[in-house]
Amino acid sequence: MNNILTQNDIQQVDYKDVDLLKQFINPHGRVMSRNRTNLTAKQQRQVEAAVKRARFMGLLPYVQK
């Protein structure tokens, strides 16, 4: 199975790419698991770090309504 990152040939996940990061967040604002996103362990760690950094910078909300 391919995932979004390998399909678009993305090597590094950037915290400023909010549209990409929103695809990995569920409606409650939580990061989705690897089972749902089909990411590798390395890609999942990159996504989680980017989401945390984007939240800290104010680009993503911590919780959704």
NUDO-158969 format. One record per residue (C-alpha): y, x negated, z; residue in three letters. Coordinates in Angstrom, 2 decimals. Last residue first. Layout:
+---------+---------+---------+-----+
|      yy |      xx |      zz | res |
+---------+---------+---------+-----+
|       Y |       X |       Z | ALA |
...
+---------+---------+---------+-----+
! end
This chain:
+---------+---------+---------+-----+
|      yy |      xx |      zz | res |
+---------+---------+---------+-----+
|   22.08 |   14.54 |   17.96 | LYS |
|   21.03 |   11.01 |   17.15 | GLN |
|   20.76 |    8.17 |   19.64 | VAL |
|   21.80 |    4.49 |   19.61 | TYR |
|   24.16 |    5.03 |   16.68 | PRO |
|   24.22 |    2.56 |   13.80 | LEU |
|   27.12 |    0.37 |   12.63 | LEU |
|   28.52 |   -0.14 |   16.12 | GLY |
|   27.93 |   -3.91 |   16.29 | MET |
|   25.32 |   -3.41 |   19.02 | PHE |
|   23.57 |   -0.75 |   16.98 | ARG |
|   23.54 |   -3.00 |   13.91 | ALA |
|   22.06 |   -5.85 |   15.97 | ARG |
|   19.32 |   -3.64 |   17.37 | LYS |
|   18.54 |   -2.26 |   13.91 | VAL |
|   18.44 |   -5.78 |   12.43 | ALA |
|   16.10 |   -7.01 |   15.19 | ALA |
|   13.77 |   -4.05 |   14.67 | GLU |
|   13.78 |   -4.51 |   10.89 | VAL |
|   13.03 |   -8.22 |   11.14 | GLN |
|   10.22 |   -7.60 |   13.64 | ARG |
|    8.73 |   -4.95 |   11.32 | GLN |
|    8.93 |   -7.34 |    8.37 | GLN |
|    6.99 |   -9.99 |   10.27 | LYS |
|    4.35 |   -7.50 |   11.41 | ALA |
|    3.91 |   -6.17 |    7.87 | THR |
|    5.50 |   -2.87 |    7.01 | LEU |
|    3.62 |    0.33 |    6.19 | ASN |
|    6.56 |    2.45 |    7.47 | THR |
|    4.59 |    5.14 |    9.31 | ARG |
|    1.87 |    2.94 |   10.79 | ASN |
|    4.39 |    0.18 |   11.44 | ARG |
|    6.20 |    2.41 |   13.89 | SER |
|    9.52 |    4.16 |   13.33 | MET |
|   12.64 |    2.90 |   15.08 | VAL |
|   14.11 |    5.63 |   17.25 | ARG |
|   17.28 |    7.57 |   16.41 | GLY |
|   15.89 |   11.05 |   17.07 | HIS |
|   15.69 |   11.85 |   13.36 | PRO |
|   13.44 |    8.79 |   12.76 | ASN |
|   14.82 |    5.36 |   11.92 | ILE |
|   13.27 |    3.11 |    9.26 | PHE |
|   15.10 |    4.68 |    6.30 | GLN |
|   18.36 |    4.34 |    8.22 | LYS |
|   17.97 |    0.55 |    8.04 | LEU |
|   18.24 |    0.54 |    4.25 | LEU |
|   21.42 |    2.61 |    4.26 | ASP |
|   22.87 |    0.44 |    7.04 | VAL |
|   22.67 |   -2.81 |    5.08 | ASP |
|   24.91 |   -4.72 |    7.51 | LYS |
|   21.94 |   -5.67 |    9.72 | TYR |
|   20.42 |   -7.62 |    6.83 | ASP |
|   16.65 |   -7.65 |    6.30 | VAL |
|   15.54 |  -10.88 |    4.66 | GLN |
|   13.07 |  -11.15 |    1.76 | GLN |
|   13.83 |   -7.91 |   -0.06 | ILE |
|   11.84 |   -7.59 |   -3.31 | ASP |
|   12.68 |   -3.87 |   -3.75 | ASN |
|    9.02 |   -2.84 |   -3.71 | GLN |
|    8.26 |   -5.41 |   -1.01 | THR |
|   10.90 |   -4.01 |    1.34 | LEU |
|   10.14 |   -0.35 |    0.74 | ILE |
|    6.44 |   -0.67 |    1.41 | ASN |
|    3.46 |   -1.19 |   -0.81 | ASN |
|    0.00 |    0.00 |    0.00 | MET |
+---------+---------+---------+-----+
! end
